[in-house]
Structure formats: structure tokens, C-alpha cells
């Protein structure tokens, strides 16, 4: 019996008399009598998918579905491209909530399509060399952490081949690839003065979102995943059960993230005021439901950041790069600066590993460093600080 062939299909724009042009995906399908027939399906309009790359990404799920039988029964993959397709089919189906979070799957898919497959897709599995991969990673104009993620994803894909018995236990070429994930730039944090200046001019909704991020360390996707029923106004806690990523509701980043977090009185008061004026205040409503979506989904964080948060920051005279994650970094820095034990900081930040906490633990500002430095110098040189004269 002839082995089924993997189909890439054909994607092209097709004009329409009424309405915008559309992207059409074509492939061949075998019917019950063994005859091959041409099939096609509209992927989207050219307004929605402005480039062919956008259309290719949109067609990816359909391409996987068409080739499902080929991937499962077509024998061992001969190239990295076919191995990636098998990995995505088995380990990263986007239509289920099992395994990795949706956000992680989106990042994986982006790295596979933009970097790994274009460069290594046509390579036989045993042709990929450690040194060659290492040299290639150095050429990518990306942050060190992004290059490290691509390296780790390649290793994961090759471990998938080992599990399926297509290469030997010690034939993963990525294990010897060296790459540094050290940050080039320390994440921005806000001073107390900058924070208060910004919050004085933020609209009610964005002020409450920022308050929760800055007083709990929650990621914005977790804040937007909250419903009113998740807030215990008596115990002053929030049950973090889900997150809102790229238009979809999914699980939190890690298991430790799905733990109740304490809410300060200021956050509780802000939530109570917001509930009295927001359009969706029932127990099963999203706290920050989108009016555009009639409350069916939360508001979109990227839109709030670019249209409200960043313009308001510039208006407040803040020149730093501002995003919702800035509040999380500010919170972790303040926890460190106020002398808290690193284990306490780890639990408040809900980091799975203490090493992650240590990486963000010391965003100490210059004045804090100067005070600590002065104390050490005082001891070395037996110097006494001048006493402040009380009027």
C-alpha cells in the first residue's frame, strides 16, 4: 500500500465581487473509492489576515487536521520539519486545555514557525550539529532569554523524537548547545512618587487593575481572569484560578500560581467602588468584562496598555518603558527593599522556584544601595554620621 504523503497545500488570495478578498487554502483528499479530489476552504479575509504569513499561521490548524493520518501512520519523520509537525500534533493541540497553557503553546508555535522550521526544517534529524545550532543562535537579534527559549524548545522537540524511538537516547544534539539567558537590561520599576503620579490620573478601571497588580504581584492575565465570585471580601483574599491570554481563558502559568492571594484594604476598597459602577457586577461575571464583548470575555490587556496606561504614564512625566508587568516588578522590588525574607517573597510572588525569586529580588534602587554602602564604609573607617538637628 502506498504511504500517504504529507501535504503542505496551497494558499492564495481570491477576489470577491461583494466584500473584501479572501485567503483560500487548497489540498487534495482521497474519497472512499480511492479517488483524489481537490478541496478548498476560506481561511479569512485579507482585512483580517493582512500578509501571507498571517494567513499561513491561520491555516496551520487546518493543515495539521488534513495531515493527521499521514503524521500518525506515515512512519518516522525524516526531517526536522516533519518531526515538528508530529510534536505539535501530539504535544501541543490548541483545541484542548491539557498540558501546557495556551500562552505557552502560542509562544512555542511562534518560535517554531519563525525561527526553528525556516532554518532547520529541511535538515535530517541526525544532520543537526550542536556547534552549528549554537552559532546560529548567536546571530539572532533577540534578547538572551528569547534565544534560550528557542534552544530549549529545540531540545524538547528532539526529546520527543527520543521518546518515540526515532533517534537514540544520547542523540539529542541540543544538549551540548550553550546559550546565556542573562538579561541585557534590568526590568523597569516605579518609584513611589511615579506610582502615585500615574495612579492619580488613571481611569477607574485601569486604576483598579494596576492596584491589584501592584499590591499582589499578580500577572495582568491572572487579574483579568478573575470573576467576582473569586473575591472573598470577608477574608480579603482572591482565588486565582484562571488566566486570560490572547483572547482565551486557560489555566494559570504554574500550579503554585493557583493559590489564594491576600488582598490589601486598598485593593478591597478599589474593587468595591468598581463593582458599584461597572457594567457587569454579578457573581459569575468577569470583574473587568469587555463591553465590546458584552461581558462574555475580559478586556484586552494590550489595548489597555497602549491606549491608556502608556499615554497616561507619559502625561504623568514618566519616561520609563511602562507595561502591566512593571507593577509586578515594582512590587517584588519593594518586598525585597523592605527587608522581607526571600521565602516570603517567593510565596507572595507565587514563583515555582526560589531561583526565580532571587533573579528579581534585588531591583534595589540607587538610594538603597548608597545607604547600604555608607553603612559598610562607616564601619571600615570608623566614621560617624552627623546627627540631625531637631528644631
N, C-alpha and C positions, 0 to 999 in steps of 0.2 A: 504494500500500500504506500502511495506517495505521501511523504511527510508534508504536513501543512506548512505553508510559507508565511513568514511574518510580513504583515502589510504596513507600510508607512502611510498609505493613502495619498490622496491629492487634495490640496486646499487652495481655493481660488475665490476671488471676488466675483459676484454675479450681479449684473444690473437689474433693477426693478423699475417698472413704469410708475407704479404708485408707491411712494415711500423710498427710504434710503436703500442703497445697495446692500447686499448680504454676503457673508462668507459661507461658502458651501464646501463640505467635506465629502469626497467620493472614495468608495472602496468596492471590492468585489466580494460576493457572498455565494457560497455553494448551497444549492437547494437540495431537497430530498432525493432527486434523481441524479445528483452529482453534477448538475449543470451550473456553470458560473454566471452570475447575473450582476450587473452594475447597480450599486445602491448609492444614494446620496442623502445628506441631511444638512439643514441650515444650522450653522453654529451660532450666528448672531449677526447684527448689523455692523456696518463699517463705522457707525457713530459710536457704538458700544465698544468695538474692538478696532482701534484706530490703526494698528500696524499688523503685519502678518505674524509677527512674534506673539502679539496678544491673541490672535486667532489660533495659533498653534497651541498655546497654553490652554485655551478654552476647549480645543479638540482633543486634549490629551486623555481625558476620561473615556471618551468615545473610542479612541484608538486602542486603549487598553481593553475595553469591553470586546471589541471586534477580534482582538488577538488573544483573548483569554485562553481559548482551546489550544492555540499554537504555542503559547508560552508554557502551558501546563504539560502538554504532551509532545512538544517538538524536540525533546532531547536536551542535552546540556548546552548552555549558551556558549557560542564560540567567540564572542566579543564582549567588551565591557558594556556596550550599548544594550545587548540582549540580557546581560546579567542585571543591569539597572532596571530594565523592564520587569524582569522576574521579581526583583526585590520590591519594586513599587507595588506590584500586584499582590504579593504575599504579605509584605510587612507594612505597607502604607496605604491601604484602601481609604479613600477620602469619604466614602459613604458610611463608615462606621465610626463609633467613638471608642473602639478598643485600642489598647496600646498607647501610642504616642498621642499627644494633644494635637488639635487641629493646627495650632500655631507652629508647632514643631514640624508637622508634615508640610506646611506651606514653605517654611524655610528650607527643608530638605529638598522639596521639589524645585525650588528656585535655584539652589546650588547645583543640583543635578542637571537642570536644563541649560543654565547659563554658563557653567564652568566645566563640570566633570565630563558630561557626554560630548560637548563640542570638541574638547581636547583629546579625550581618551576613548571615545565611543567605538572607533574602528579598530582599536588595539585588541589582539588576542589576550586572554587573561594572563598567560604566562609571559607576555611580551612587556608588560608594565614593569619598569625598573624603579627602585627606590630613589636613586640619585636623580633620575630624570624627573620624577614627581616633585622632589624637593626643590630642584632648580626652577621648575615651572611655578611652584607656589610663590617663590621669591619675586617672580615677575608680575604677579597680580597686584594691581593698585587698590588694595583693600586693607582694612585695619587688621592688625595681627590676630585679633580674636576671630575675625571672619575667615582668614586663611587657616587658622587652627580648626575651625568648624568644618571647612571643606576637607581638610586632611582626615579628620575623624570620621566624616561621612564616607569617604573613600574606603577607609579601613572597615567600616561597618558593612559596606557592600561586599567587600572581599570575604569578610567573615560569614556573610550569607552564603557565598559560594562554597566555603569550607563545610558549613552545616549540611549543605545539600550534596556533599561528596564530589564536587566538580574539580576541586583542587585540594592538595594535601594540607594537613594540619599546620605545617610550617611554611606554606607558600603565599602567605599574605605579604605582598611587597611593601605595604604601607607601614608595617610595624617598625621599620627602620628609618622612616621619614621623620626628620627633625624640623619642628616649626615652633616658634615662640608665640605665645598668646598674650605677652605683656602689652599693656596699654601704652599708646603713644601720648595720650593726653588724660589727665585726671578728670573725672566727671565733674561738671559744674555743680556747685551748691549755692544756696542763697543765704545771705546774712539775715539776721532778724529784721534789720531795717528794710532790706529789699523785700523780704517776705511781707511785711506789714504794708509797705507802699503798694505792692501788687494787689494784695487782698482788699485794700480799701477801694479799688476801682473795678474789681471783677464783678460780673453779674451774679445773681443769687445762685443759679445752678452751678456755674463753674467754681464759685467760691466754696460751695459745699463739697464738690468733687475734690478740689485742692485741699480742703481742710482734712478730709478723710485720708488722702494720700500722705499729707504732711504730718499727721498725728498718729497714724497707724503703720505707715510704711507699706501699705497695700499697693500693688501694681494697679494701674488705671484699668486694665482689663478685668481685674477682680472687683474693683469698685463698681464698674458698670454692670457686672454680673450679679450684683446684689438686688434682692427683692425686699419689699417692706417686711415680709414675714421672716426675713433673716436677721432683723434687728430686734434685740431684746432691750427695750427701753428701761426695764426694771433693773436687770443685771448689768446694763450698759456694755453689751458685747455685740459683735457681728459674727454670724456664721458664714464663713467664706466657702461656698460650695461649688461655685462655677466661675467661669470667666467668659468674656465676650471678645472674640478675636476674629478680625476680618469678616465681620457680618454673621458669625455663627457662635452659638453657645456651646461651650465644651467644658471639660474638666480643668481644674487648676493645674498649674505648672508641675507641682510635686505633691505628694501625699501630705507632707508637713504643711503645705500651703492651705490645706483644707481643715484648718483648726480655727476655733473661735478666737477672735482678737479683741482686746479691751478697747473700749471707746471712751475718750476723754469727754468731760462735761461739755466742752466747747463743740465737739463733733455732735453730741446728742442734741444740743440746743439748735445747731445748724440744721440737722435733719428734721427736727420738729417744725421749725419755721418753714423749711422747704416743703414738707408734706402738706402744710396748710395752704400753700399757693400753687403746688404743682398740679398738672392735669391728670395725673394717674396716682392715686393715693390708696388704692385697695391693697389688701394684704398680699395678693398674688401678683401685683403689678411690679414692673421694674421701677426701682427708685428714680432712675434717670431715663424714663421711657421716651422714645423719639416720637414727637408729634407728627413728623412726616410719615412714620410707620404706624401711626395710630396706637402707639404704645406696645406694639407686638414685639419690638426689639428695643434695646437701649440706644442712646445717641451714639454717634460715630466719634471716637476719640481723636482721630487725626484731623477731622474737620474742626472740632472744638479747639484743638491746639493751634492750627494755622489761622483760623478766622477770629478767634477770641483771645486765647491765652497769650500767644506771642505778640499780637498787636498791643494788648494791654500791658505786657511787660515793657515794650518799647516806650509806651506812654508814661510808664512809671519811672523811666530813666534807666532801666536795666539793660545793659549791653551784652550780657552773657547769653549763651545758647540755651534757650529755655524749652523744656518739654514736660510732660506729666511726670516722667521718671526723675526729673530734677527734684521733685518733692520727696521722693523715696531716698535719694542720695542725701538730701539735706537732713532728713530725719535720722538716717544711720549715722551721719557725722555728728549731729547733736547728741545722740545717745553715747557716742564714744567720747566726745569732749566733756560731757558732764560726769565722767568717771564711772560709768556702768561696767559691770563685769561682762566680758566678751560672750559668755554663755547666755546671759540675759539678752544681750543684743541679738544673738543668733535666734533665740526663740521669738523675740519681738519682730525681727525681720523675716522669720519663718524660712531661714536658709536650711537646706538639707544637710550641708556640710559646714563645719566651723571654719574651714579654709576659705570658703566664700565670704564669710563674715569678716575674716581678717583682711581680705583684699579691700573691703570698703570701710573698714573700721577706723582708719586713720586719715580721713579727709580733714585733718586738723588745719585750721586757718592760721595765717602768719602770726596773728597776735597771740594765739595759744602757744605756738612754737617758741615765740620770743620770750613769753613768760617762763616756760619750762627751761629754756636755755639760760635765762638770767638766774634762775634758782641754782642751776648747776655751777655757773660761774661764781655766784656768791660764796658757795662752799669752797671752791678751789682757791679763791683769792681772799677769803675771809672778809668779804665785802658786806657791808650792812646797807640796806635800803633806807633812804631818807623817810622819816616818819612824816605823815601828812598832818599839817597844822589845822586844828579844828577852830573855826572862827566862833 
